[in-house]
């Protein structure tokens, strides 16, 4: 196995992508990201938005995949760095 096989790509920021990474995130995903940055879990997000917990989980997974992030902390940091939420 090559050393690069275990390497993770660094998280993308808006400046890393000339198309604008934020443009890849839907309005609903931005809403979910905002709630995540407030410390809400999938169950709380689902209740607030009147969606299923599975749908909240799917949105979170899609956001993380699109932004190449791996943890909720990275999601919050991304949201703060890109002015998607207020600190």
PyMOL Python script that loads the backbone (N, CA, C, O; Angstrom):
from pymol import cmd

cmd.read_pdbstr("""\
ATOM      1  N   UNK A   1       0.844  -1.170   0.000  1.00  0.00           N
ATOM      2  CA  UNK A   1       0.000   0.000   0.000  1.00  0.00           C
ATOM      3  C   UNK A   1       0.895   1.240   0.000  1.00  0.00           C
ATOM      4  O   UNK A   1       1.831   1.331   0.795  1.00  0.00           O
ATOM      5  N   UNK A   2       0.619   2.167  -0.862  1.00  0.00           N
ATOM      6  CA  UNK A   2       1.441   3.368  -0.942  1.00  0.00           C
ATOM      7  C   UNK A   2       1.129   4.305   0.219  1.00  0.00           C
ATOM      8  O   UNK A   2       0.033   4.242   0.775  1.00  0.00           O
ATOM      9  N   UNK A   3       2.077   5.184   0.601  1.00  0.00           N
ATOM     10  CA  UNK A   3       1.835   6.122   1.699  1.00  0.00           C
ATOM     11  C   UNK A   3       0.649   7.034   1.428  1.00  0.00           C
ATOM     12  O   UNK A   3      -0.009   7.489   2.364  1.00  0.00           O
ATOM     13  N   UNK A   4       0.368   7.303   0.161  1.00  0.00           N
ATOM     14  CA  UNK A   4      -0.738   8.197  -0.164  1.00  0.00           C
ATOM     15  C   UNK A   4      -2.093   7.534  -0.009  1.00  0.00           C
ATOM     16  O   UNK A   4      -3.106   8.231   0.048  1.00  0.00           O
ATOM     17  N   UNK A   5      -2.146   6.212   0.060  1.00  0.00           N
ATOM     18  CA  UNK A   5      -3.421   5.515   0.174  1.00  0.00           C
ATOM     19  C   UNK A   5      -4.129   5.850   1.476  1.00  0.00           C
ATOM     20  O   UNK A   5      -5.359   5.843   1.521  1.00  0.00           O
ATOM     21  N   UNK A   6      -3.373   6.146   2.551  1.00  0.00           N
ATOM     22  CA  UNK A   6      -3.973   6.467   3.834  1.00  0.00           C
ATOM     23  C   UNK A   6      -4.127   7.966   4.050  1.00  0.00           C
ATOM     24  O   UNK A   6      -4.680   8.391   5.064  1.00  0.00           O
ATOM     25  N   UNK A   7      -3.654   8.756   3.125  1.00  0.00           N
ATOM     26  CA  UNK A   7      -3.666  10.203   3.262  1.00  0.00           C
ATOM     27  C   UNK A   7      -5.061  10.739   2.968  1.00  0.00           C
ATOM     28  O   UNK A   7      -5.709  10.325   2.006  1.00  0.00           O
ATOM     29  N   UNK A   8      -5.517  11.671   3.814  1.00  0.00           N
ATOM     30  CA  UNK A   8      -6.776  12.356   3.572  1.00  0.00           C
ATOM     31  C   UNK A   8      -6.477  13.692   2.926  1.00  0.00           C
ATOM     32  O   UNK A   8      -5.525  14.376   3.301  1.00  0.00           O
ATOM     33  N   UNK A   9      -7.291  14.059   1.958  1.00  0.00           N
ATOM     34  CA  UNK A   9      -7.148  15.385   1.371  1.00  0.00           C
ATOM     35  C   UNK A   9      -7.512  16.419   2.420  1.00  0.00           C
ATOM     36  O   UNK A   9      -8.419  16.190   3.220  1.00  0.00           O
ATOM     37  N   UNK A  10      -6.823  17.553   2.432  1.00  0.00           N
ATOM     38  CA  UNK A  10      -7.177  18.587   3.405  1.00  0.00           C
ATOM     39  C   UNK A  10      -8.566  19.137   3.098  1.00  0.00           C
ATOM     40  O   UNK A  10      -9.000  19.113   1.947  1.00  0.00           O
ATOM     41  N   UNK A  11      -9.262  19.628   4.110  1.00  0.00           N
ATOM     42  CA  UNK A  11     -10.594  20.189   3.877  1.00  0.00           C
ATOM     43  C   UNK A  11     -10.528  21.354   2.900  1.00  0.00           C
ATOM     44  O   UNK A  11      -9.577  22.136   2.901  1.00  0.00           O
ATOM     45  N   UNK A  12     -11.545  21.452   2.079  1.00  0.00           N
ATOM     46  CA  UNK A  12     -11.625  22.557   1.140  1.00  0.00           C
ATOM     47  C   UNK A  12     -12.197  23.786   1.823  1.00  0.00           C
ATOM     48  O   UNK A  12     -13.097  23.689   2.657  1.00  0.00           O
ATOM     49  N   UNK A  13     -11.668  24.930   1.462  1.00  0.00           N
ATOM     50  CA  UNK A  13     -12.284  26.180   1.875  1.00  0.00           C
ATOM     51  C   UNK A  13     -12.770  26.862   0.618  1.00  0.00           C
ATOM     52  O   UNK A  13     -12.431  26.446  -0.491  1.00  0.00           O
ATOM     53  N   UNK A  14     -13.558  27.902   0.780  1.00  0.00           N
ATOM     54  CA  UNK A  14     -14.114  28.601  -0.378  1.00  0.00           C
ATOM     55  C   UNK A  14     -13.007  29.079  -1.306  1.00  0.00           C
ATOM     56  O   UNK A  14     -13.185  29.094  -2.524  1.00  0.00           O
ATOM     57  N   UNK A  15     -11.858  29.473  -0.742  1.00  0.00           N
ATOM     58  CA  UNK A  15     -10.769  29.969  -1.575  1.00  0.00           C
ATOM     59  C   UNK A  15     -10.045  28.846  -2.316  1.00  0.00           C
ATOM     60  O   UNK A  15      -9.297  29.118  -3.255  1.00  0.00           O
ATOM     61  N   UNK A  16     -10.250  27.594  -1.914  1.00  0.00           N
ATOM     62  CA  UNK A  16      -9.600  26.470  -2.583  1.00  0.00           C
ATOM     63  C   UNK A  16     -10.266  26.120  -3.908  1.00  0.00           C
ATOM     64  O   UNK A  16      -9.676  25.423  -4.734  1.00  0.00           O
ATOM     65  N   UNK A  17     -11.466  26.588  -4.113  1.00  0.00           N
ATOM     66  CA  UNK A  17     -12.249  26.167  -5.260  1.00  0.00           C
ATOM     67  C   UNK A  17     -12.721  27.397  -6.012  1.00  0.00           C
ATOM     68  O   UNK A  17     -13.495  28.190  -5.474  1.00  0.00           O
ATOM     69  N   UNK A  18     -12.271  27.569  -7.244  1.00  0.00           N
ATOM     70  CA  UNK A  18     -12.644  28.758  -7.998  1.00  0.00           C
ATOM     71  C   UNK A  18     -14.140  28.825  -8.263  1.00  0.00           C
ATOM     72  O   UNK A  18     -14.677  29.904  -8.512  1.00  0.00           O
ATOM     73  N   UNK A  19     -14.824  27.677  -8.213  1.00  0.00           N
ATOM     74  CA  UNK A  19     -16.273  27.673  -8.387  1.00  0.00           C
ATOM     75  C   UNK A  19     -16.990  28.055  -7.107  1.00  0.00           C
ATOM     76  O   UNK A  19     -18.199  28.286  -7.129  1.00  0.00           O
ATOM     77  N   UNK A  20     -16.276  28.128  -5.987  1.00  0.00           N
ATOM     78  CA  UNK A  20     -16.871  28.464  -4.704  1.00  0.00           C
ATOM     79  C   UNK A  20     -17.521  27.253  -4.070  1.00  0.00           C
ATOM     80  O   UNK A  20     -18.604  26.835  -4.478  1.00  0.00           O
ATOM     81  N   UNK A  21     -16.873  26.700  -3.091  1.00  0.00           N
ATOM     82  CA  UNK A  21     -17.389  25.520  -2.407  1.00  0.00           C
ATOM     83  C   UNK A  21     -18.768  25.781  -1.840  1.00  0.00           C
ATOM     84  O   UNK A  21     -19.630  24.904  -1.876  1.00  0.00           O
ATOM     85  N   UNK A  22     -18.988  26.983  -1.315  1.00  0.00           N
ATOM     86  CA  UNK A  22     -20.280  27.299  -0.723  1.00  0.00           C
ATOM     87  C   UNK A  22     -21.400  27.143  -1.748  1.00  0.00           C
ATOM     88  O   UNK A  22     -22.531  26.820  -1.384  1.00  0.00           O
ATOM     89  N   UNK A  23     -21.098  27.367  -3.007  1.00  0.00           N
ATOM     90  CA  UNK A  23     -22.101  27.226  -4.051  1.00  0.00           C
ATOM     91  C   UNK A  23     -22.547  25.789  -4.232  1.00  0.00           C
ATOM     92  O   UNK A  23     -23.626  25.542  -4.771  1.00  0.00           O
ATOM     93  N   UNK A  24     -21.734  24.832  -3.790  1.00  0.00           N
ATOM     94  CA  UNK A  24     -22.077  23.422  -3.901  1.00  0.00           C
ATOM     95  C   UNK A  24     -23.031  22.985  -2.801  1.00  0.00           C
ATOM     96  O   UNK A  24     -23.658  21.931  -2.905  1.00  0.00           O
ATOM     97  N   UNK A  25     -23.144  23.776  -1.759  1.00  0.00           N
ATOM     98  CA  UNK A  25     -24.005  23.429  -0.636  1.00  0.00           C
ATOM     99  C   UNK A  25     -25.373  24.063  -0.877  1.00  0.00           C
ATOM    100  O   UNK A  25     -25.477  25.258  -1.155  1.00  0.00           O
ATOM    101  N   UNK A  26     -26.397  23.260  -0.770  1.00  0.00           N
ATOM    102  CA  UNK A  26     -27.749  23.777  -0.993  1.00  0.00           C
ATOM    103  C   UNK A  26     -28.176  24.674   0.162  1.00  0.00           C
ATOM    104  O   UNK A  26     -27.543  24.690   1.217  1.00  0.00           O
ATOM    105  N   UNK A  27     -29.246  25.412  -0.049  1.00  0.00           N
ATOM    106  CA  UNK A  27     -29.777  26.277   1.003  1.00  0.00           C
ATOM    107  C   UNK A  27     -30.154  25.445   2.228  1.00  0.00           C
ATOM    108  O   UNK A  27     -29.911  25.869   3.358  1.00  0.00           O
ATOM    109  N   UNK A  28     -30.734  24.286   2.023  1.00  0.00           N
ATOM    110  CA  UNK A  28     -31.120  23.422   3.137  1.00  0.00           C
ATOM    111  C   UNK A  28     -29.890  22.931   3.882  1.00  0.00           C
ATOM    112  O   UNK A  28     -29.893  22.850   5.110  1.00  0.00           O
ATOM    113  N   UNK A  29     -28.827  22.600   3.132  1.00  0.00           N
ATOM    114  CA  UNK A  29     -27.591  22.158   3.763  1.00  0.00           C
ATOM    115  C   UNK A  29     -26.960  23.287   4.577  1.00  0.00           C
ATOM    116  O   UNK A  29     -26.402  23.042   5.646  1.00  0.00           O
ATOM    117  N   UNK A  30     -27.044  24.520   4.077  1.00  0.00           N
ATOM    118  CA  UNK A  30     -26.549  25.660   4.851  1.00  0.00           C
ATOM    119  C   UNK A  30     -27.350  25.809   6.142  1.00  0.00           C
ATOM    120  O   UNK A  30     -26.794  26.129   7.193  1.00  0.00           O
ATOM    121  N   UNK A  31     -28.653  25.574   6.058  1.00  0.00           N
ATOM    122  CA  UNK A  31     -29.506  25.634   7.240  1.00  0.00           C
ATOM    123  C   UNK A  31     -29.087  24.558   8.252  1.00  0.00           C
ATOM    124  O   UNK A  31     -28.991  24.821   9.451  1.00  0.00           O
ATOM    125  N   UNK A  32     -28.841  23.359   7.752  1.00  0.00           N
ATOM    126  CA  UNK A  32     -28.387  22.256   8.612  1.00  0.00           C
ATOM    127  C   UNK A  32     -27.034  22.598   9.223  1.00  0.00           C
ATOM    128  O   UNK A  32     -26.821  22.382  10.416  1.00  0.00           O
ATOM    129  N   UNK A  33     -26.119  23.130   8.415  1.00  0.00           N
ATOM    130  CA  UNK A  33     -24.790  23.495   8.899  1.00  0.00           C
ATOM    131  C   UNK A  33     -24.892  24.542  10.007  1.00  0.00           C
ATOM    132  O   UNK A  33     -24.158  24.478  10.994  1.00  0.00           O
ATOM    133  N   UNK A  34     -25.787  25.489   9.847  1.00  0.00           N
ATOM    134  CA  UNK A  34     -26.003  26.511  10.878  1.00  0.00           C
ATOM    135  C   UNK A  34     -26.441  25.864  12.186  1.00  0.00           C
ATOM    136  O   UNK A  34     -25.944  26.226  13.252  1.00  0.00           O
ATOM    137  N   UNK A  35     -27.361  24.915  12.115  1.00  0.00           N
ATOM    138  CA  UNK A  35     -27.850  24.239  13.315  1.00  0.00           C
ATOM    139  C   UNK A  35     -26.765  23.368  13.948  1.00  0.00           C
ATOM    140  O   UNK A  35     -26.664  23.285  15.172  1.00  0.00           O
ATOM    141  N   UNK A  36     -25.956  22.720  13.112  1.00  0.00           N
ATOM    142  CA  UNK A  36     -24.829  21.934  13.626  1.00  0.00           C
ATOM    143  C   UNK A  36     -23.878  22.848  14.389  1.00  0.00           C
ATOM    144  O   UNK A  36     -23.383  22.494  15.459  1.00  0.00           O
ATOM    145  N   UNK A  37     -23.630  24.030  13.823  1.00  0.00           N
ATOM    146  CA  UNK A  37     -22.689  24.955  14.469  1.00  0.00           C
ATOM    147  C   UNK A  37     -23.239  25.490  15.784  1.00  0.00           C
ATOM    148  O   UNK A  37     -22.481  26.006  16.605  1.00  0.00           O
ATOM    149  N   UNK A  38     -24.541  25.373  15.994  1.00  0.00           N
ATOM    150  CA  UNK A  38     -25.147  25.752  17.271  1.00  0.00           C
ATOM    151  C   UNK A  38     -25.080  24.605  18.277  1.00  0.00           C
ATOM    152  O   UNK A  38     -25.571  24.727  19.400  1.00  0.00           O
ATOM    153  N   UNK A  39     -24.472  23.494  17.871  1.00  0.00           N
ATOM    154  CA  UNK A  39     -24.298  22.357  18.765  1.00  0.00           C
ATOM    155  C   UNK A  39     -25.458  21.383  18.770  1.00  0.00           C
ATOM    156  O   UNK A  39     -25.543  20.523  19.647  1.00  0.00           O
ATOM    157  N   UNK A  40     -26.357  21.506  17.796  1.00  0.00           N
ATOM    158  CA  UNK A  40     -27.521  20.617  17.761  1.00  0.00           C
ATOM    159  C   UNK A  40     -27.157  19.284  17.122  1.00  0.00           C
ATOM    160  O   UNK A  40     -26.380  19.223  16.169  1.00  0.00           O
ATOM    161  N   UNK A  41     -27.737  18.214  17.669  1.00  0.00           N
ATOM    162  CA  UNK A  41     -27.508  16.895  17.105  1.00  0.00           C
ATOM    163  C   UNK A  41     -28.589  16.593  16.061  1.00  0.00           C
ATOM    164  O   UNK A  41     -29.504  17.391  15.857  1.00  0.00           O
ATOM    165  N   UNK A  42     -28.475  15.444  15.408  1.00  0.00           N
ATOM    166  CA  UNK A  42     -29.406  15.105  14.326  1.00  0.00           C
ATOM    167  C   UNK A  42     -30.857  15.065  14.797  1.00  0.00           C
ATOM    168  O   UNK A  42     -31.756  15.493  14.074  1.00  0.00           O
ATOM    169  N   UNK A  43     -31.082  14.563  15.979  1.00  0.00           N
ATOM    170  CA  UNK A  43     -32.454  14.477  16.511  1.00  0.00           C
ATOM    171  C   UNK A  43     -33.040  15.880  16.726  1.00  0.00           C
ATOM    172  O   UNK A  43     -34.198  16.131  16.392  1.00  0.00           O
ATOM    173  N   UNK A  44     -32.238  16.781  17.281  1.00  0.00           N
ATOM    174  CA  UNK A  44     -32.694  18.155  17.514  1.00  0.00           C
ATOM    175  C   UNK A  44     -32.924  18.896  16.197  1.00  0.00           C
ATOM    176  O   UNK A  44     -33.883  19.656  16.062  1.00  0.00           O
ATOM    177  N   UNK A  45     -32.046  18.670  15.238  1.00  0.00           N
ATOM    178  CA  UNK A  45     -32.200  19.291  13.921  1.00  0.00           C
ATOM    179  C   UNK A  45     -33.481  18.793  13.271  1.00  0.00           C
ATOM    180  O   UNK A  45     -34.256  19.581  12.728  1.00  0.00           O
ATOM    181  N   UNK A  46     -33.701  17.501  13.327  1.00  0.00           N
ATOM    182  CA  UNK A  46     -34.905  16.906  12.735  1.00  0.00           C
ATOM    183  C   UNK A  46     -36.164  17.501  13.359  1.00  0.00           C
ATOM    184  O   UNK A  46     -37.107  17.837  12.644  1.00  0.00           O
ATOM    185  N   UNK A  47     -36.188  17.633  14.668  1.00  0.00           N
ATOM    186  CA  UNK A  47     -37.362  18.182  15.348  1.00  0.00           C
ATOM    187  C   UNK A  47     -37.590  19.639  14.962  1.00  0.00           C
ATOM    188  O   UNK A  47     -38.723  20.053  14.721  1.00  0.00           O
ATOM    189  N   UNK A  48     -36.512  20.413  14.905  1.00  0.00           N
ATOM    190  CA  UNK A  48     -36.641  21.838  14.580  1.00  0.00           C
ATOM    191  C   UNK A  48     -37.119  22.069  13.151  1.00  0.00           C
ATOM    192  O   UNK A  48     -37.890  22.992  12.890  1.00  0.00           O
ATOM    193  N   UNK A  49     -36.657  21.224  12.224  1.00  0.00           N
ATOM    194  CA  UNK A  49     -36.999  21.417  10.807  1.00  0.00           C
ATOM    195  C   UNK A  49     -38.162  20.546  10.353  1.00  0.00           C
ATOM    196  O   UNK A  49     -38.562  20.588   9.190  1.00  0.00           O
ATOM    197  N   UNK A  50     -38.699  19.761  11.274  1.00  0.00           N
ATOM    198  CA  UNK A  50     -39.816  18.866  10.967  1.00  0.00           C
ATOM    199  C   UNK A  50     -39.461  17.902   9.830  1.00  0.00           C
ATOM    200  O   UNK A  50     -40.209  17.731   8.867  1.00  0.00           O
ATOM    201  N   UNK A  51     -38.283  17.281   9.986  1.00  0.00           N
ATOM    202  CA  UNK A  51     -37.815  16.257   9.049  1.00  0.00           C
ATOM    203  C   UNK A  51     -37.459  15.026   9.873  1.00  0.00           C
ATOM    204  O   UNK A  51     -37.395  15.093  11.101  1.00  0.00           O
ATOM    205  N   UNK A  52     -37.230  13.910   9.203  1.00  0.00           N
ATOM    206  CA  UNK A  52     -36.845  12.704   9.938  1.00  0.00           C
ATOM    207  C   UNK A  52     -35.383  12.806  10.366  1.00  0.00           C
ATOM    208  O   UNK A  52     -34.599  13.555   9.783  1.00  0.00           O
ATOM    209  N   UNK A  53     -35.041  12.045  11.383  1.00  0.00           N
ATOM    210  CA  UNK A  53     -33.657  11.988  11.840  1.00  0.00           C
ATOM    211  C   UNK A  53     -32.771  11.479  10.700  1.00  0.00           C
ATOM    212  O   UNK A  53     -31.658  11.972  10.515  1.00  0.00           O
ATOM    213  N   UNK A  54     -33.250  10.514   9.949  1.00  0.00           N
ATOM    214  CA  UNK A  54     -32.488   9.963   8.815  1.00  0.00           C
ATOM    215  C   UNK A  54     -32.196  11.051   7.781  1.00  0.00           C
ATOM    216  O   UNK A  54     -31.097  11.100   7.228  1.00  0.00           O
ATOM    217  N   UNK A  55     -33.172  11.924   7.516  1.00  0.00           N
ATOM    218  CA  UNK A  55     -32.962  13.019   6.564  1.00  0.00           C
ATOM    219  C   UNK A  55     -31.902  13.981   7.094  1.00  0.00           C
ATOM    220  O   UNK A  55     -31.045  14.436   6.336  1.00  0.00           O
ATOM    221  N   UNK A  56     -31.952  14.295   8.389  1.00  0.00           N
ATOM    222  CA  UNK A  56     -30.938  15.164   8.994  1.00  0.00           C
ATOM    223  C   UNK A  56     -29.557  14.523   8.868  1.00  0.00           C
ATOM    224  O   UNK A  56     -28.583  15.203   8.543  1.00  0.00           O
ATOM    225  N   UNK A  57     -29.472  13.223   9.123  1.00  0.00           N
ATOM    226  CA  UNK A  57     -28.202  12.500   8.996  1.00  0.00           C
ATOM    227  C   UNK A  57     -27.695  12.551   7.558  1.00  0.00           C
ATOM    228  O   UNK A  57     -26.502  12.735   7.318  1.00  0.00           O
ATOM    229  N   UNK A  58     -28.605  12.386   6.610  1.00  0.00           N
ATOM    230  CA  UNK A  58     -28.227  12.408   5.193  1.00  0.00           C
ATOM    231  C   UNK A  58     -27.689  13.779   4.795  1.00  0.00           C
ATOM    232  O   UNK A  58     -26.686  13.873   4.087  1.00  0.00           O
ATOM    233  N   UNK A  59     -28.352  14.836   5.247  1.00  0.00           N
ATOM    234  CA  UNK A  59     -27.862  16.194   4.959  1.00  0.00           C
ATOM    235  C   UNK A  59     -26.461  16.383   5.537  1.00  0.00           C
ATOM    236  O   UNK A  59     -25.574  16.898   4.855  1.00  0.00           O
ATOM    237  N   UNK A  60     -26.259  15.972   6.786  1.00  0.00           N
ATOM    238  CA  UNK A  60     -24.950  16.112   7.427  1.00  0.00           C
ATOM    239  C   UNK A  60     -23.888  15.349   6.636  1.00  0.00           C
ATOM    240  O   UNK A  60     -22.798  15.868   6.393  1.00  0.00           O
ATOM    241  N   UNK A  61     -24.205  14.132   6.239  1.00  0.00           N
ATOM    242  CA  UNK A  61     -23.272  13.307   5.464  1.00  0.00           C
ATOM    243  C   UNK A  61     -22.937  13.973   4.132  1.00  0.00           C
ATOM    244  O   UNK A  61     -21.775  14.000   3.727  1.00  0.00           O
ATOM    245  N   UNK A  62     -23.944  14.506   3.455  1.00  0.00           N
ATOM    246  CA  UNK A  62     -23.721  15.161   2.164  1.00  0.00           C
ATOM    247  C   UNK A  62     -22.848  16.403   2.311  1.00  0.00           C
ATOM    248  O   UNK A  62     -21.972  16.649   1.482  1.00  0.00           O
ATOM    249  N   UNK A  63     -23.083  17.182   3.356  1.00  0.00           N
ATOM    250  CA  UNK A  63     -22.269  18.377   3.599  1.00  0.00           C
ATOM    251  C   UNK A  63     -20.815  17.965   3.812  1.00  0.00           C
ATOM    252  O   UNK A  63     -19.903  18.541   3.219  1.00  0.00           O
ATOM    253  N   UNK A  64     -20.612  16.973   4.656  1.00  0.00           N
ATOM    254  CA  UNK A  64     -19.251  16.532   4.965  1.00  0.00           C
ATOM    255  C   UNK A  64     -18.553  15.983   3.725  1.00  0.00           C
ATOM    256  O   UNK A  64     -17.363  16.224   3.518  1.00  0.00           O
ATOM    257  N   UNK A  65     -19.292  15.250   2.905  1.00  0.00           N
ATOM    258  CA  UNK A  65     -18.714  14.702   1.672  1.00  0.00           C
ATOM    259  C   UNK A  65     -18.334  15.830   0.720  1.00  0.00           C
ATOM    260  O   UNK A  65     -17.229  15.839   0.179  1.00  0.00           O
ATOM    261  N   UNK A  66     -19.239  16.777   0.511  1.00  0.00           N
ATOM    262  CA  UNK A  66     -18.982  17.874  -0.420  1.00  0.00           C
ATOM    263  C   UNK A  66     -17.800  18.730   0.014  1.00  0.00           C
ATOM    264  O   UNK A  66     -17.025  19.195  -0.822  1.00  0.00           O
ATOM    265  N   UNK A  67     -17.663  18.939   1.314  1.00  0.00           N
ATOM    266  CA  UNK A  67     -16.602  19.799   1.823  1.00  0.00           C
ATOM    267  C   UNK A  67     -15.347  19.029   2.200  1.00  0.00           C
ATOM    268  O   UNK A  67     -14.341  19.620   2.590  1.00  0.00           O
ATOM    269  N   UNK A  68     -15.410  17.699   2.081  1.00  0.00           N
ATOM    270  CA  UNK A  68     -14.300  16.828   2.443  1.00  0.00           C
ATOM    271  C   UNK A  68     -13.896  17.025   3.906  1.00  0.00           C
ATOM    272  O   UNK A  68     -12.713  17.138   4.229  1.00  0.00           O
ATOM    273  N   UNK A  69     -14.890  17.063   4.769  1.00  0.00           N
ATOM    274  CA  UNK A  69     -14.670  17.190   6.197  1.00  0.00           C
ATOM    275  C   UNK A  69     -15.063  15.881   6.860  1.00  0.00           C
ATOM    276  O   UNK A  69     -15.833  15.100   6.302  1.00  0.00           O
ATOM    277  N   UNK A  70     -14.522  15.643   8.067  1.00  0.00           N
ATOM    278  CA  UNK A  70     -14.713  14.346   8.695  1.00  0.00           C
ATOM    279  C   UNK A  70     -15.353  14.384  10.074  1.00  0.00           C
ATOM    280  O   UNK A  70     -15.801  13.353  10.575  1.00  0.00           O
ATOM    281  N   UNK A  71     -15.400  15.557  10.695  1.00  0.00           N
ATOM    282  CA  UNK A  71     -15.985  15.652  12.031  1.00  0.00           C
ATOM    283  C   UNK A  71     -16.895  16.867  12.135  1.00  0.00           C
ATOM    284  O   UNK A  71     -16.832  17.782  11.314  1.00  0.00           O
ATOM    285  N   UNK A  72     -17.734  16.861  13.148  1.00  0.00           N
ATOM    286  CA  UNK A  72     -18.598  18.014  13.402  1.00  0.00           C
ATOM    287  C   UNK A  72     -17.774  19.249  13.738  1.00  0.00           C
ATOM    288  O   UNK A  72     -18.139  20.365  13.366  1.00  0.00           O
ATOM    289  N   UNK A  73     -16.669  19.050  14.438  1.00  0.00           N
ATOM    290  CA  UNK A  73     -15.798  20.192  14.754  1.00  0.00           C
ATOM    291  C   UNK A  73     -15.272  20.843  13.482  1.00  0.00           C
ATOM    292  O   UNK A  73     -15.203  22.069  13.393  1.00  0.00           O
ATOM    293  N   UNK A  74     -14.905  20.035  12.504  1.00  0.00           N
ATOM    294  CA  UNK A  74     -14.439  20.588  11.229  1.00  0.00           C
ATOM    295  C   UNK A  74     -15.568  21.340  10.523  1.00  0.00           C
ATOM    296  O   UNK A  74     -15.329  22.368   9.888  1.00  0.00           O
ATOM    297  N   UNK A  75     -16.790  20.832  10.633  1.00  0.00           N
ATOM    298  CA  UNK A  75     -17.937  21.522  10.034  1.00  0.00           C
ATOM    299  C   UNK A  75     -18.128  22.895  10.663  1.00  0.00           C
ATOM    300  O   UNK A  75     -18.329  23.885   9.960  1.00  0.00           O
ATOM    301  N   UNK A  76     -18.064  22.949  11.971  1.00  0.00           N
ATOM    302  CA  UNK A  76     -18.244  24.223  12.677  1.00  0.00           C
ATOM    303  C   UNK A  76     -17.122  25.190  12.311  1.00  0.00           C
ATOM    304  O   UNK A  76     -17.374  26.364  12.041  1.00  0.00           O
ATOM    305  N   UNK A  77     -15.892  24.701  12.300  1.00  0.00           N
ATOM    306  CA  UNK A  77     -14.756  25.543  11.933  1.00  0.00           C
ATOM    307  C   UNK A  77     -14.935  26.087  10.511  1.00  0.00           C
ATOM    308  O   UNK A  77     -14.688  27.267  10.263  1.00  0.00           O
ATOM    309  N   UNK A  78     -15.362  25.230   9.582  1.00  0.00           N
ATOM    310  CA  UNK A  78     -15.602  25.664   8.205  1.00  0.00           C
ATOM    311  C   UNK A  78     -16.670  26.760   8.168  1.00  0.00           C
ATOM    312  O   UNK A  78     -16.500  27.778   7.497  1.00  0.00           O
ATOM    313  N   UNK A  79     -17.762  26.545   8.889  1.00  0.00           N
ATOM    314  CA  UNK A  79     -18.857  27.522   8.903  1.00  0.00           C
ATOM    315  C   UNK A  79     -18.375  28.871   9.433  1.00  0.00           C
ATOM    316  O   UNK A  79     -18.734  29.916   8.890  1.00  0.00           O
ATOM    317  N   UNK A  80     -17.573  28.851  10.479  1.00  0.00           N
ATOM    318  CA  UNK A  80     -17.049  30.092  11.045  1.00  0.00           C
ATOM    319  C   UNK A  80     -16.068  30.778  10.096  1.00  0.00           C
ATOM    320  O   UNK A  80     -16.135  31.991   9.902  1.00  0.00           O
ATOM    321  N   UNK A  81     -15.173  30.015   9.514  1.00  0.00           N
ATOM    322  CA  UNK A  81     -14.158  30.576   8.623  1.00  0.00           C
ATOM    323  C   UNK A  81     -14.758  31.166   7.358  1.00  0.00           C
ATOM    324  O   UNK A  81     -14.187  32.080   6.763  1.00  0.00           O
ATOM    325  N   UNK A  82     -15.905  30.649   6.946  1.00  0.00           N
ATOM    326  CA  UNK A  82     -16.525  31.101   5.703  1.00  0.00           C
ATOM    327  C   UNK A  82     -17.759  31.967   5.941  1.00  0.00           C
ATOM    328  O   UNK A  82     -18.588  32.163   5.052  1.00  0.00           O
ATOM    329  N   UNK A  83     -17.855  32.479   7.171  1.00  0.00           N
ATOM    330  CA  UNK A  83     -18.930  33.412   7.531  1.00  0.00           C
ATOM    331  C   UNK A  83     -20.329  32.875   7.251  1.00  0.00           C
ATOM    332  O   UNK A  83     -21.227  33.629   6.874  1.00  0.00           O
ATOM    333  N   UNK A  84     -20.508  31.577   7.435  1.00  0.00           N
ATOM    334  CA  UNK A  84     -21.835  30.987   7.269  1.00  0.00           C
ATOM    335  C   UNK A  84     -22.624  31.087   8.556  1.00  0.00           C
ATOM    336  O   UNK A  84     -23.849  30.963   8.556  1.00  0.00           O
ATOM    337  N   UNK A  85     -21.922  31.311   9.653  1.00  0.00           N
ATOM    338  CA  UNK A  85     -22.550  31.523  10.960  1.00  0.00           C
ATOM    339  C   UNK A  85     -21.746  32.592  11.694  1.00  0.00           C
ATOM    340  O   UNK A  85     -20.591  32.860  11.363  1.00  0.00           O
ATOM    341  N   UNK A  86     -22.377  33.190  12.687  1.00  0.00           N
ATOM    342  CA  UNK A  86     -21.675  34.195  13.478  1.00  0.00           C
ATOM    343  C   UNK A  86     -21.023  33.518  14.673  1.00  0.00           C
ATOM    344  O   UNK A  86     -21.560  32.564  15.236  1.00  0.00           O
ATOM    345  N   UNK A  87     -19.851  34.031  15.053  1.00  0.00           N
ATOM    346  CA  UNK A  87     -19.147  33.448  16.204  1.00  0.00           C
ATOM    347  C   UNK A  87     -19.632  34.033  17.507  1.00  0.00           C
ATOM    348  O   UNK A  87     -19.146  33.655  18.573  1.00  0.00           O
TER     349      UNK A  87
END
""", "prot")
cmd.dss("prot")
cmd.show_as("cartoon", "prot")
cmd.util.cbc("prot")
cmd.orient("prot")
